[in-house]
């Protein structure tokens, strides 16, 4: 209570009113309980008794009622906030989407009840952003990632420079930008992500418990920018900061498996670019560690299995050892089965399983493999919303599978299906230009061979429109020269 309120209470005691004195005694006991950290329920009980003893209509009664009202309000906010945190922790462990849905609703209520200027407002906005982000990762609804960025930006803006929480809020905003980039593919989002994540690291002192996590997040963003722009310095920096993150993470830490998995992803990206065998061997090693360290039933188990399968498949493509593709299919199938329907990652894991079936078909020629590939790839495409950054890649893979089956069986309906898939892939503008370009060339090639000249002309027009995006002038000169040779063979085939 403020000084003026305490003065009124003190005056009531001097006037000798027994009821007022008893009320004051109860108030001072309640005040001491607050300082000792006793439960709010005890404090409110004493205040209610004090109100009952205070003279009706007195200033003392008014002040006690106001104090109780404030305490009840704060208690309600704290209880709602505590429930929100518990629901988010439940979601992290179980993946139950209803938990995160309830968390969002409760956190929105907390923010409505918290006045502007309150010291906790920024933290509550940040937590609401975390809840939106978790729900986006689970359900893939674009409005959730938009809302996450909006409230996390508010949290950062409300937090003064030098505040102990500034680094954490910047890091969380960077994560939201990164996830929107993964969904929409807009370059400004990944630039914003790496910028604010670097600020967060710069503000985090060595030895801080969160240093490793922030290094890991920056590494993931740098890897994603490498996959978009192809600059080798990005993947080198990504691997460097991810290794730092792992070195700072003690054995037994709950985040150790995830950081090992992320380092494996970065090493795999470099392997796919440079082809050095030691990279893929290291990838498989760290991803196996991630799987082995993650208990059955954990929400992340499916993701780590999927990524291990990708690594085994990459080594199969390099060395041709059948056991690698067999193991890849096995762990990818486990990943799909562990991923609930409606999960945002279901489509990606189905697509990856389809790729593994397709690669085994190319190696062994068994028809059931290409049938399985088409089946799960079609499911992946159907689950991927239009405008998703990964839609073109999944459509291209499905087109490839139809084409493989045509080459085996010679049925023209597969050519028609492949042409439609390549066309849709080429026209999905949020996807990577290089993926759309390959799809457009294959679309043009099939139109030239099997369909009308007018449809072929449409396809060639799209090919020419995409070329400037592939050799994008925002890239370095060196990177543009690397991309140019890839255009020739594809265009010639088209």
Buried (B, 14 or more C-beta within 10 A) or exposed (E): BEEEBBEBBEEBBEEEBEBBBBBBBBBBBBBEBEEEEEEBEBBBBBBBBBBEBBEEEBBBBBBBBEBBEEBEEBBBBEEBBEBBBEBBEBBBEEBBBEBBBBBBEBBBBBBEBBEEEBEBBBBBBBBBBBBBBBBBBBBBBBEBBEBBBBBBBBBBEBBEEEEEBBBBBBBBBBBBBBBBBBBBBBEEBBBBBBBBBBBBBEBBEEEBEBBBBBBBBBBBBBBBBBBBBBBBEBBEBBBBBBBBBBEBBEEEEEBBBBBBBBBBBBBBBBBBBEEEEEBBEBBBEBBBBBBEBBEEEBBBBBBBBBBBBBBBBBBBBBEEEEEBBEBBBBBBBBBBEBBBEEBBBBBBBBBBBBBBBBBBBBBEEEEEBBEBBBBBBBBBBEBBEEBBBBBBBBBBBBBBBBBBBBEEEEEEEBBBBBBBBBBBBBBBBBBBBBBBBBBBBBBBBBBBEBBEEEBBEBBBEBBEBBBEBBBBEEBEEEBBEBBEEBBEEBBEEB
